[in-house]
Structure formats: structure tokens, C-alpha cells
Amino acid sequence: MAAPRSFVMLETHQLAEHQPKLGEFGYAGDDHVVPFEVGPLDVRGRTVQLGPMLDAILSRHDYPEPVARLLAEACVLTVLLGTSLKFEGKFILQTRTDGPVDMLVADFSTPQALRAYARFDADRLEALTSAGETSQQTLLGSGVLALTIDQGAHTQRYQGIVQLDGETLEEAARTYFRQSEQIPTDLRLSVAKLLTPGVGGAREQWRAGGILAQFLPQSAERMRVPDLPGGDGDPRDEIHDPPDNSWQELLALLGTIEPTELIDPTIGAERLLYRLFHEHGVRVFGGVPVADECSCSREKIRGILEGFSADEIRDSTEDGGIHVACEFCSKQYDFDPAEFAAAQ
């Protein structure tokens, strides 16, 4: 009997007997988050490859390559975490630092909308690029990474803050889970600019991928890991890396991932998961689509302008009109100042 549409089972014996062609198991493809579960290891997680959607977000602003790479990683991380929300709301990733790339913002609105933006000092960035100093640590500098969950009106936001001081986004994310969550978590992120064939010749296209895995044991025995530092148990910080063979095996398996495997469209999420977990069997659920969608609208901006004073409306007027451009999607909205005269 065929597997339910909600998931496919990629067991060792299945792929040994029959090597499927691409698409035969309902491969999710680009811009779909693929949840998975490895029962014998008590591991659950998500993996994703971002292609056309990410390329559209980055190309829209024509970011310098070092900035684009940073924002691409922020997008992957945001998608991996945002698609775990089980309610209507937003997941927002934001950095504020003293480096030449002083702000990254990526927010995911359920069920599928992603938008992202980077702010940078062009002169400082050019100087560092000329000197060949474009590591993430140099570009970000010191500051904070804030991860926010917003369930909308009449609810309180949850926000976790991690110091950024010589860390990459991937390292900072691990620190966040170690400090703010009591679930052992590990992840891998990868970004590349690839040449892809097309009409009129090959073109450069941004791709990115990532995988996030968490140790979620069902049995009480496997959940008996030491307390967090400062608790009444073992003072060692082992909640992130519990002394369990299954979790240690998971870390070892994730350590074998090559960066190219996370972004190669000929591998895809399902094949990567099989490569990693075929000895145990991995349950791969249906892909969750993500899309390049901005939440800006003429009505929202009008609502903001209606709250301006007469002086603010006058200061916002240029060449006889008010022109507002969305920092995320670059769409421009034009208003006649006279529209707001009655509200003053």
C-alpha cells in the first residue's frame, strides 16, 4: 500500500530494492521545508533548500556579495524556526551590531511568508572587502541577535537575546538553544552563488540550505539529563549535549554533512536525509512551502500617515507628494498630502 500523502518512509530496504527517480517519492524541491523524524534516535527536525525565492529577495536589493551571504543565512535560519510555529503569528530574527552590516531582519509570517532586509555602511564594507576581511565575525562585529515570537494582538511577545561577539549566525543560534531552550539542538547552514543554465545563457543564482535537528526522547529514562548550570543537579552544561549515545550519534552524523549537500538541487532534502539516516530509517513528512511575500500594503501605510501631525506630514512631503518605499520588498507607495488634511 502506498504511503499516506502526509509523509513518505525512506527505509533502508526500500531504497536498496528500488532506486527512485526524482519526483517518484514526491520530492519537495526548492523553497519547501521538509520535516523529518528518526524514531530510533528520538530525533526530529526540519531541512530546507531555498532557491528562486531567496534569489528574488537578494537580487531585489542588489546587495554586495558579503551582505547577501549574511542575509541568506538569516533567511534559512528564520525559515527553519518559523515553520515550527503551530499558531498564527510571526517569527522575527534581527541583529543589531556595531559592524559594517549593523542590522539584519528576517521575519516569517505563518503559514508561508518570508521577507528580509539588511542595512550596511557601504564605505566601511568596501574598505573591508578591499582588504579581504569579509568574515561574518568582521561584518557583524559586536551586538545582539534577537529571536522573537509574536502571536499577534492581545498576546505577549516571547524574545530570546544572544550576544554576538565574534560569532557566526550558526554559532549564535546554537548558543540561543543552549541558553534559552531545554531541548538539545544542532544545525547546519550553507549559502552559495551558483551558475544555473537558462534562456540566453547561464546566470548567477543564490541558493541556501540548512538542517535543524532536536533530541526529543519519549521515555523518562532518556529524558534524565543533568540540570542547567546553576540547578541542583550536575553543574556541567550538558543539557545541550546530553550524555546519550543517540544524541552523540546524531551530532556525529550532522558533522559529516558537506556544505554543498545542503544546497545541491540534485540531492534535495529527501536524498540528504536518506544519506544521513538510512541505517535507522527516516520518516520524511510532506514539504511546507515558503514564499517571498511582504506584508506591506497601502492601507497599512495610510494608517501610519493618518497618525502624523500636520508638521510631520509637511516634513514628509517631497516634490508635492509623500513617497514611501518598503525596505523589505522595495515597493513604493505615493500619497497626496491633501488626503490627510482632514485628519489634522
KEVEXLO-905588 format. One record per residue (C-alpha): residue number from 0; residue in one letter; x, y, z. Coordinates in nm, 3 decimals. Layout:
! residues N
<atom k="NUM" r="A" east="X" north="Y" up="Z"/>
...
This chain:
! residues 344
<atom k="0" r="M" east="0.000" north="0.000" up="0.000"/>
<atom k="1" r="A" east="0.131" north="0.346" up="-0.084"/>
<atom k="2" r="A" east="0.245" north="0.569" up="0.199"/>
<atom k="3" r="P" east="-0.002" north="0.841" up="0.307"/>
<atom k="4" r="R" east="0.035" north="1.173" up="0.130"/>
<atom k="5" r="S" east="0.138" north="1.339" up="0.457"/>
<atom k="6" r="F" east="0.470" north="1.156" up="0.461"/>
<atom k="7" r="V" east="0.690" north="0.902" up="0.291"/>
<atom k="8" r="M" east="0.903" north="0.637" up="0.459"/>
<atom k="9" r="L" east="1.257" north="0.617" up="0.332"/>
<atom k="10" r="E" east="1.364" north="0.286" up="0.485"/>
<atom k="11" r="T" east="1.691" north="0.114" up="0.404"/>
<atom k="12" r="H" east="1.533" north="-0.189" up="0.238"/>
<atom k="13" r="Q" east="1.305" north="0.025" up="0.020"/>
<atom k="14" r="L" east="1.587" north="0.216" up="-0.143"/>
<atom k="15" r="A" east="1.804" north="-0.093" up="-0.165"/>
<atom k="16" r="E" east="1.537" north="-0.272" up="-0.370"/>
<atom k="17" r="H" east="1.443" north="0.022" up="-0.588"/>
<atom k="18" r="Q" east="1.631" north="0.342" up="-0.665"/>
<atom k="19" r="P" east="1.359" north="0.603" up="-0.722"/>
<atom k="20" r="K" east="1.373" north="0.864" up="-0.991"/>
<atom k="21" r="L" east="1.350" north="1.227" up="-0.888"/>
<atom k="22" r="G" east="0.990" north="1.302" up="-0.804"/>
<atom k="23" r="E" east="0.880" north="0.942" up="-0.754"/>
<atom k="24" r="F" east="0.852" north="0.989" up="-0.378"/>
<atom k="25" r="G" east="0.700" north="1.334" up="-0.411"/>
<atom k="26" r="Y" east="1.022" north="1.527" up="-0.363"/>
<atom k="27" r="A" east="0.956" north="1.868" up="-0.211"/>
<atom k="28" r="G" east="1.215" north="2.059" up="-0.415"/>
<atom k="29" r="D" east="1.324" north="2.417" up="-0.364"/>
<atom k="30" r="D" east="1.154" north="2.658" up="-0.124"/>
<atom k="31" r="H" east="0.988" north="2.384" up="0.081"/>
<atom k="32" r="V" east="1.072" north="2.298" up="0.440"/>
<atom k="33" r="V" east="1.079" north="1.921" up="0.493"/>
<atom k="34" r="P" east="1.007" north="1.797" up="0.847"/>
<atom k="35" r="F" east="1.155" north="1.460" up="0.943"/>
<atom k="36" r="E" east="1.174" north="1.213" up="1.227"/>
<atom k="37" r="V" east="1.434" north="0.947" up="1.310"/>
<atom k="38" r="G" east="1.249" north="0.726" up="1.558"/>
<atom k="39" r="P" east="1.537" north="0.506" up="1.679"/>
<atom k="40" r="L" east="1.740" north="0.816" up="1.769"/>
<atom k="41" r="D" east="1.444" north="1.011" up="1.916"/>
<atom k="42" r="V" east="1.532" north="1.293" up="1.676"/>
<atom k="43" r="R" east="1.302" north="1.531" up="1.495"/>
<atom k="44" r="G" east="1.393" north="1.821" up="1.271"/>
<atom k="45" r="R" east="1.350" north="2.018" up="0.951"/>
<atom k="46" r="T" east="1.561" north="2.077" up="0.645"/>
<atom k="47" r="V" east="1.524" north="2.317" up="0.353"/>
<atom k="48" r="Q" east="1.678" north="2.428" up="0.026"/>
<atom k="49" r="L" east="1.600" north="2.785" up="-0.077"/>
<atom k="50" r="G" east="1.633" north="2.869" up="-0.447"/>
<atom k="51" r="P" east="1.424" north="3.107" up="-0.662"/>
<atom k="52" r="M" east="1.256" north="3.266" up="-0.360"/>
<atom k="53" r="L" east="1.587" north="3.353" up="-0.193"/>
<atom k="54" r="D" east="1.738" north="3.473" up="-0.520"/>
<atom k="55" r="A" east="1.443" north="3.710" up="-0.567"/>
<atom k="56" r="I" east="1.483" north="3.856" up="-0.217"/>
<atom k="57" r="L" east="1.857" north="3.915" up="-0.252"/>
<atom k="58" r="S" east="1.854" north="4.032" up="-0.614"/>
<atom k="59" r="R" east="1.581" north="4.287" up="-0.547"/>
<atom k="60" r="H" east="1.823" north="4.496" up="-0.342"/>
<atom k="61" r="D" east="2.138" north="4.407" up="-0.536"/>
<atom k="62" r="Y" east="2.328" north="4.357" up="-0.211"/>
<atom k="63" r="P" east="2.708" north="4.327" up="-0.222"/>
<atom k="64" r="E" east="2.802" north="3.961" up="-0.205"/>
<atom k="65" r="P" east="2.921" north="3.956" up="0.160"/>
<atom k="66" r="V" east="2.594" north="4.118" up="0.273"/>
<atom k="67" r="A" east="2.386" north="3.883" up="0.059"/>
<atom k="68" r="R" east="2.556" north="3.580" up="0.213"/>
<atom k="69" r="L" east="2.480" north="3.702" up="0.565"/>
<atom k="70" r="L" east="2.116" north="3.776" up="0.487"/>
<atom k="71" r="A" east="2.078" north="3.440" up="0.312"/>
<atom k="72" r="E" east="2.186" north="3.257" up="0.629"/>
<atom k="73" r="A" east="1.943" north="3.469" up="0.829"/>
<atom k="74" r="C" east="1.666" north="3.366" up="0.588"/>
<atom k="75" r="V" east="1.744" north="2.995" up="0.620"/>
<atom k="76" r="L" east="1.754" north="3.013" up="0.998"/>
<atom k="77" r="T" east="1.430" north="3.211" up="1.011"/>
<atom k="78" r="V" east="1.251" north="2.963" up="0.783"/>
<atom k="79" r="L" east="1.371" north="2.661" up="0.982"/>
<atom k="80" r="L" east="1.247" north="2.813" up="1.307"/>
<atom k="81" r="G" east="0.941" north="2.998" up="1.178"/>
<atom k="82" r="T" east="0.782" north="2.695" up="1.013"/>
<atom k="83" r="S" east="0.776" north="2.522" up="1.353"/>
<atom k="84" r="L" east="0.506" north="2.763" up="1.477"/>
<atom k="85" r="K" east="0.176" north="2.585" up="1.538"/>
<atom k="86" r="F" east="-0.030" north="2.903" up="1.556"/>
<atom k="87" r="E" east="-0.097" north="3.215" up="1.353"/>
<atom k="88" r="G" east="0.185" north="3.459" up="1.414"/>
<atom k="89" r="K" east="0.535" north="3.572" up="1.328"/>
<atom k="90" r="F" east="0.888" north="3.463" up="1.393"/>
<atom k="91" r="I" east="1.136" north="3.751" up="1.366"/>
<atom k="92" r="L" east="1.515" north="3.733" up="1.355"/>
<atom k="93" r="Q" east="1.702" north="4.060" up="1.399"/>
<atom k="94" r="T" east="2.062" north="4.159" up="1.461"/>
<atom k="95" r="R" east="2.183" north="4.494" up="1.591"/>
<atom k="96" r="T" east="2.558" north="4.529" up="1.590"/>
<atom k="97" r="D" east="2.842" north="4.779" up="1.554"/>
<atom k="98" r="G" east="2.987" north="4.615" up="1.242"/>
<atom k="99" r="P" east="2.954" north="4.742" up="0.883"/>
<atom k="100" r="V" east="2.642" north="4.523" up="0.849"/>
<atom k="101" r="D" east="2.472" north="4.672" up="1.150"/>
<atom k="102" r="M" east="2.125" north="4.523" up="1.103"/>
<atom k="103" r="L" east="1.972" north="4.209" up="0.956"/>
<atom k="104" r="V" east="1.598" north="4.148" up="0.971"/>
<atom k="105" r="A" east="1.412" north="3.840" up="0.851"/>
<atom k="106" r="D" east="1.057" north="3.766" up="0.951"/>
<atom k="107" r="F" east="0.834" north="3.471" up="0.877"/>
<atom k="108" r="S" east="0.455" north="3.507" up="0.891"/>
<atom k="109" r="T" east="0.260" north="3.184" up="0.913"/>
<atom k="110" r="P" east="0.188" north="2.984" up="0.716"/>
<atom k="111" r="Q" east="0.447" north="3.066" up="0.447"/>
<atom k="112" r="A" east="0.550" north="3.431" up="0.401"/>
<atom k="113" r="L" east="0.915" north="3.534" up="0.432"/>
<atom k="114" r="R" east="1.068" north="3.878" up="0.391"/>
<atom k="115" r="A" east="1.415" north="4.004" up="0.474"/>
<atom k="116" r="Y" east="1.628" north="4.318" up="0.473"/>
<atom k="117" r="A" east="1.988" north="4.416" up="0.551"/>
<atom k="118" r="R" east="2.134" north="4.756" up="0.642"/>
<atom k="119" r="F" east="2.502" north="4.824" up="0.593"/>
<atom k="120" r="D" east="2.763" north="5.100" up="0.574"/>
<atom k="121" r="A" east="2.882" north="5.097" up="0.212"/>
<atom k="122" r="D" east="3.211" north="5.277" up="0.282"/>
<atom k="123" r="R" east="3.314" north="5.051" up="0.571"/>
<atom k="124" r="L" east="3.210" north="4.744" up="0.375"/>
<atom k="125" r="E" east="3.412" north="4.849" up="0.070"/>
<atom k="126" r="A" east="3.722" north="4.905" up="0.285"/>
<atom k="127" r="L" east="3.694" north="4.561" up="0.442"/>
<atom k="128" r="T" east="3.624" north="4.396" up="0.107"/>
<atom k="129" r="S" east="3.932" north="4.557" up="-0.044"/>
<atom k="130" r="A" east="4.136" north="4.424" up="0.249"/>
<atom k="131" r="G" east="3.988" north="4.076" up="0.208"/>
<atom k="132" r="E" east="3.834" north="4.087" up="0.556"/>
<atom k="133" r="T" east="3.476" north="3.977" up="0.498"/>
<atom k="134" r="S" east="3.422" north="3.704" up="0.757"/>
<atom k="135" r="Q" east="3.086" north="3.703" up="0.931"/>
<atom k="136" r="Q" east="3.253" north="3.797" up="1.257"/>
<atom k="137" r="T" east="3.409" north="4.106" up="1.099"/>
<atom k="138" r="L" east="3.095" north="4.212" up="0.914"/>
<atom k="139" r="L" east="2.869" north="4.176" up="1.216"/>
<atom k="140" r="G" east="3.102" north="4.299" up="1.488"/>
<atom k="141" r="S" east="2.962" north="4.306" up="1.842"/>
<atom k="142" r="G" east="2.598" north="4.333" up="1.935"/>
<atom k="143" r="V" east="2.296" north="4.111" up="1.980"/>
<atom k="144" r="L" east="2.086" north="3.858" up="1.794"/>
<atom k="145" r="A" east="1.719" north="3.872" up="1.891"/>
<atom k="146" r="L" east="1.474" north="3.592" up="1.811"/>
<atom k="147" r="T" east="1.111" north="3.694" up="1.864"/>
<atom k="148" r="I" east="0.784" north="3.502" up="1.854"/>
<atom k="149" r="D" east="0.480" north="3.725" up="1.806"/>
<atom k="150" r="Q" east="0.133" north="3.569" up="1.833"/>
<atom k="151" r="G" east="-0.041" north="3.893" up="1.744"/>
<atom k="152" r="A" east="-0.269" north="4.131" up="1.931"/>
<atom k="153" r="H" east="-0.361" north="4.066" up="2.294"/>
<atom k="154" r="T" east="-0.064" north="3.836" up="2.349"/>
<atom k="155" r="Q" east="0.279" north="3.889" up="2.497"/>
<atom k="156" r="R" east="0.582" north="3.853" up="2.274"/>
<atom k="157" r="Y" east="0.847" north="3.599" up="2.359"/>
<atom k="158" r="Q" east="1.200" north="3.713" up="2.284"/>
<atom k="159" r="G" east="1.534" north="3.543" up="2.326"/>
<atom k="160" r="I" east="1.852" north="3.751" up="2.301"/>
<atom k="161" r="V" east="2.201" north="3.621" up="2.234"/>
<atom k="162" r="Q" east="2.520" north="3.823" up="2.240"/>
<atom k="163" r="L" east="2.704" north="3.847" up="1.908"/>
<atom k="164" r="D" east="3.071" north="3.890" up="1.982"/>
<atom k="165" r="G" east="3.291" north="3.713" up="1.733"/>
<atom k="166" r="E" east="3.028" north="3.450" up="1.649"/>
<atom k="167" r="T" east="2.868" north="3.348" up="1.322"/>
<atom k="168" r="L" east="2.489" north="3.330" up="1.294"/>
<atom k="169" r="E" east="2.509" north="2.950" up="1.308"/>
<atom k="170" r="E" east="2.716" north="2.961" up="1.626"/>
<atom k="171" r="A" east="2.486" north="3.222" up="1.780"/>
<atom k="172" r="A" east="2.183" north="3.005" up="1.705"/>
<atom k="173" r="R" east="2.345" north="2.714" up="1.889"/>
<atom k="174" r="T" east="2.411" north="2.947" up="2.182"/>
<atom k="175" r="Y" east="2.045" north="3.053" up="2.179"/>
<atom k="176" r="F" east="1.922" north="2.695" up="2.205"/>
<atom k="177" r="R" east="2.177" north="2.615" up="2.473"/>
<atom k="178" r="Q" east="2.079" north="2.916" up="2.684"/>
<atom k="179" r="S" east="1.709" north="2.968" up="2.609"/>
<atom k="180" r="E" east="1.570" north="2.622" up="2.532"/>
<atom k="181" r="Q" east="1.585" north="2.295" up="2.722"/>
<atom k="182" r="I" east="1.589" north="2.087" up="2.404"/>
<atom k="183" r="P" east="1.928" north="1.967" up="2.273"/>
<atom k="184" r="T" east="1.951" north="2.118" up="1.924"/>
<atom k="185" r="D" east="2.206" north="2.131" up="1.646"/>
<atom k="186" r="L" east="2.200" north="2.283" up="1.299"/>
<atom k="187" r="R" east="2.399" north="2.339" up="0.981"/>
<atom k="188" r="L" east="2.365" north="2.629" up="0.734"/>
<atom k="189" r="S" east="2.513" north="2.679" up="0.387"/>
<atom k="190" r="V" east="2.500" north="2.954" up="0.122"/>
<atom k="191" r="A" east="2.640" north="2.970" up="-0.231"/>
<atom k="192" r="K" east="2.607" north="3.162" up="-0.555"/>
<atom k="193" r="L" east="2.573" north="2.913" up="-0.841"/>
<atom k="194" r="L" east="2.571" north="2.934" up="-1.218"/>
<atom k="195" r="T" east="2.242" north="2.797" up="-1.350"/>
<atom k="196" r="P" east="2.150" north="2.738" up="-1.716"/>
<atom k="197" r="G" east="1.874" north="2.946" up="-1.867"/>
<atom k="198" r="V" east="1.745" north="3.117" up="-2.177"/>
<atom k="199" r="G" east="2.025" north="3.329" up="-2.321"/>
<atom k="200" r="G" east="2.297" north="3.152" up="-2.125"/>
<atom k="201" r="A" east="2.392" north="3.075" up="-1.769"/>
<atom k="202" r="R" east="2.315" north="3.316" up="-1.488"/>
<atom k="203" r="E" east="2.422" north="3.351" up="-1.127"/>
<atom k="204" r="Q" east="2.163" north="3.249" up="-0.872"/>
<atom k="205" r="W" east="2.170" north="3.246" up="-0.495"/>
<atom k="206" r="R" east="2.094" north="2.922" up="-0.314"/>
<atom k="207" r="A" east="2.098" north="2.833" up="0.053"/>
<atom k="208" r="G" east="2.011" north="2.538" up="0.268"/>
<atom k="209" r="G" east="2.001" north="2.423" up="0.624"/>
<atom k="210" r="I" east="1.911" north="2.143" up="0.860"/>
<atom k="211" r="L" east="1.799" north="2.162" up="1.222"/>
<atom k="212" r="A" east="1.766" north="1.856" up="1.448"/>
<atom k="213" r="Q" east="1.641" north="1.822" up="1.806"/>
<atom k="214" r="F" east="1.662" north="1.542" up="2.060"/>
<atom k="215" r="L" east="1.307" north="1.471" up="2.180"/>
<atom k="216" r="P" east="1.306" north="1.140" up="2.368"/>
<atom k="217" r="Q" east="0.976" north="0.981" up="2.468"/>
<atom k="218" r="S" east="1.100" north="0.762" up="2.754"/>
<atom k="219" r="A" east="1.160" north="0.902" up="3.102"/>
<atom k="220" r="E" east="1.499" north="0.734" up="3.123"/>
<atom k="221" r="R" east="1.632" north="0.913" up="2.816"/>
<atom k="222" r="M" east="1.494" north="1.246" up="2.939"/>
<atom k="223" r="R" east="1.702" north="1.229" up="3.260"/>
<atom k="224" r="V" east="1.974" north="1.466" up="3.156"/>
<atom k="225" r="P" east="2.162" north="1.692" up="3.402"/>
<atom k="226" r="D" east="2.014" north="2.024" up="3.511"/>
<atom k="227" r="L" east="2.106" north="2.353" up="3.352"/>
<atom k="228" r="P" east="2.407" north="2.530" up="3.510"/>
<atom k="229" r="G" east="2.304" north="2.665" up="3.848"/>
<atom k="230" r="G" east="2.046" north="2.392" up="3.910"/>
<atom k="231" r="D" east="2.055" north="2.129" up="4.182"/>
<atom k="232" r="G" east="2.194" north="1.858" up="3.955"/>
<atom k="233" r="D" east="2.517" north="1.819" up="3.766"/>
<atom k="234" r="P" east="2.660" north="2.172" up="3.722"/>
<atom k="235" r="R" east="2.809" north="2.091" up="3.382"/>
<atom k="236" r="D" east="2.636" north="2.241" up="3.080"/>
<atom k="237" r="E" east="2.520" north="1.912" up="2.933"/>
<atom k="238" r="I" east="2.159" north="1.997" up="2.852"/>
<atom k="239" r="H" east="2.273" north="2.090" up="2.502"/>
<atom k="240" r="D" east="2.487" north="1.777" up="2.456"/>
<atom k="241" r="P" east="2.331" north="1.512" up="2.686"/>
<atom k="242" r="P" east="2.538" north="1.202" up="2.756"/>
<atom k="243" r="D" east="2.313" north="0.985" up="2.541"/>
<atom k="244" r="N" east="2.454" north="0.769" up="2.265"/>
<atom k="245" r="S" east="2.170" north="0.856" up="2.028"/>
<atom k="246" r="W" east="2.228" north="1.230" up="2.057"/>
<atom k="247" r="Q" east="2.602" north="1.189" up="2.025"/>
<atom k="248" r="E" east="2.546" north="0.979" up="1.713"/>
<atom k="249" r="L" east="2.321" north="1.250" up="1.571"/>
<atom k="250" r="L" east="2.592" north="1.511" up="1.626"/>
<atom k="251" r="A" east="2.844" north="1.288" up="1.454"/>
<atom k="252" r="L" east="2.613" north="1.235" up="1.157"/>
<atom k="253" r="L" east="2.544" north="1.607" up="1.117"/>
<atom k="254" r="G" east="2.917" north="1.663" up="1.128"/>
<atom k="255" r="T" east="2.957" north="1.461" up="0.809"/>
<atom k="256" r="I" east="2.741" north="1.698" up="0.603"/>
<atom k="257" r="E" east="2.930" north="1.881" up="0.330"/>
<atom k="258" r="P" east="2.815" north="2.243" up="0.272"/>
<atom k="259" r="T" east="2.742" north="2.160" up="-0.093"/>
<atom k="260" r="E" east="2.499" north="1.885" up="0.010"/>
<atom k="261" r="L" east="2.271" north="2.141" up="0.172"/>
<atom k="262" r="I" east="2.234" north="2.347" up="-0.146"/>
<atom k="263" r="D" east="2.275" north="2.096" up="-0.432"/>
<atom k="264" r="P" east="1.938" north="2.072" up="-0.613"/>
<atom k="265" r="T" east="2.027" north="1.728" up="-0.748"/>
<atom k="266" r="I" east="2.045" north="1.596" up="-0.392"/>
<atom k="267" r="G" east="1.742" north="1.762" up="-0.237"/>
<atom k="268" r="A" east="1.616" north="1.732" up="0.118"/>
<atom k="269" r="E" east="1.493" north="1.374" up="0.097"/>
<atom k="270" r="R" east="1.811" north="1.229" up="-0.051"/>
<atom k="271" r="L" east="2.021" north="1.414" up="0.206"/>
<atom k="272" r="L" east="1.811" north="1.271" up="0.488"/>
<atom k="273" r="Y" east="1.848" north="0.923" up="0.345"/>
<atom k="274" r="R" east="2.225" north="0.966" up="0.323"/>
<atom k="275" r="L" east="2.236" north="1.067" up="0.688"/>
<atom k="276" r="F" east="1.989" north="0.827" up="0.847"/>
<atom k="277" r="H" east="1.943" north="0.526" up="0.617"/>
<atom k="278" r="E" east="2.079" north="0.288" up="0.881"/>
<atom k="279" r="H" east="1.799" north="0.386" up="1.119"/>
<atom k="280" r="G" east="1.519" north="0.470" up="0.876"/>
<atom k="281" r="V" east="1.386" north="0.823" up="0.849"/>
<atom k="282" r="R" east="1.026" north="0.938" up="0.824"/>
<atom k="283" r="V" east="1.001" north="1.235" up="0.588"/>
<atom k="284" r="F" east="0.683" north="1.441" up="0.605"/>
<atom k="285" r="G" east="0.528" north="1.647" up="0.327"/>
<atom k="286" r="G" east="0.710" north="1.967" up="0.238"/>
<atom k="287" r="V" east="0.584" north="2.301" up="0.373"/>
<atom k="288" r="P" east="0.608" north="2.577" up="0.108"/>
<atom k="289" r="V" east="0.765" north="2.913" up="0.184"/>
<atom k="290" r="A" east="0.719" north="3.220" up="-0.035"/>
<atom k="291" r="D" east="0.864" north="3.565" up="-0.095"/>
<atom k="292" r="E" east="0.572" north="3.767" up="0.039"/>
<atom k="293" r="C" east="0.578" north="4.108" up="0.205"/>
<atom k="294" r="S" east="0.310" north="4.219" up="0.450"/>
<atom k="295" r="C" east="0.325" north="4.585" up="0.350"/>
<atom k="296" r="S" east="0.015" north="4.744" up="0.197"/>
<atom k="297" r="R" east="-0.117" north="5.083" up="0.101"/>
<atom k="298" r="E" east="-0.378" north="5.060" up="0.377"/>
<atom k="299" r="K" east="-0.118" north="4.994" up="0.648"/>
<atom k="300" r="I" east="0.100" north="5.286" up="0.541"/>
<atom k="301" r="R" east="-0.202" north="5.514" up="0.512"/>
<atom k="302" r="G" east="-0.293" north="5.421" up="0.870"/>
<atom k="303" r="I" east="0.052" north="5.526" up="0.988"/>
<atom k="304" r="L" east="0.041" north="5.856" up="0.798"/>
<atom k="305" r="E" east="-0.303" north="5.936" up="0.938"/>
<atom k="306" r="G" east="-0.140" north="5.942" up="1.281"/>
<atom k="307" r="F" east="0.112" north="6.209" up="1.173"/>
<atom k="308" r="S" east="0.076" north="6.570" up="1.284"/>
<atom k="309" r="A" east="0.046" north="6.849" up="1.029"/>
<atom k="310" r="D" east="0.413" north="6.932" up="1.077"/>
<atom k="311" r="E" east="0.513" north="6.568" up="1.021"/>
<atom k="312" r="I" east="0.303" north="6.549" up="0.705"/>
<atom k="313" r="R" east="0.468" north="6.868" up="0.580"/>
<atom k="314" r="D" east="0.816" north="6.734" up="0.661"/>
<atom k="315" r="S" east="0.735" north="6.409" up="0.481"/>
<atom k="316" r="T" east="0.625" north="6.586" up="0.163"/>
<atom k="317" r="E" east="0.871" north="6.598" up="-0.125"/>
<atom k="318" r="D" east="0.806" north="6.725" up="-0.477"/>
<atom k="319" r="G" east="0.440" north="6.774" up="-0.392"/>
<atom k="320" r="G" east="0.381" north="6.420" up="-0.264"/>
<atom k="321" r="I" east="0.458" north="6.170" up="0.009"/>
<atom k="322" r="H" east="0.662" north="5.879" up="-0.120"/>
<atom k="323" r="V" east="0.712" north="5.573" up="0.098"/>
<atom k="324" r="A" east="0.925" north="5.275" up="-0.009"/>
<atom k="325" r="C" east="0.910" north="4.944" up="0.176"/>
<atom k="326" r="E" east="1.258" north="4.846" up="0.295"/>
<atom k="327" r="F" east="1.174" north="4.477" up="0.252"/>
<atom k="328" r="C" east="1.016" north="4.450" up="-0.093"/>
<atom k="329" r="S" east="1.117" north="4.793" up="-0.235"/>
<atom k="330" r="K" east="0.758" north="4.866" up="-0.344"/>
<atom k="331" r="Q" east="0.683" north="5.240" up="-0.345"/>
<atom k="332" r="Y" east="0.358" north="5.396" up="-0.231"/>
<atom k="333" r="D" east="0.270" north="5.754" up="-0.331"/>
<atom k="334" r="F" east="0.021" north="5.974" up="-0.145"/>
<atom k="335" r="D" east="-0.120" north="6.322" up="-0.191"/>
<atom k="336" r="P" east="-0.063" north="6.526" up="0.131"/>
<atom k="337" r="A" east="-0.413" north="6.668" up="0.087"/>
<atom k="338" r="E" east="-0.553" north="6.323" up="0.169"/>
<atom k="339" r="F" east="-0.451" north="6.376" up="0.531"/>
<atom k="340" r="A" east="-0.556" north="6.741" up="0.571"/>
<atom k="341" r="A" east="-0.898" north="6.649" up="0.708"/>
<atom k="342" r="A" east="-0.742" north="6.433" up="0.980"/>
<atom k="343" r="Q" east="-0.530" north="6.718" up="1.119"/>
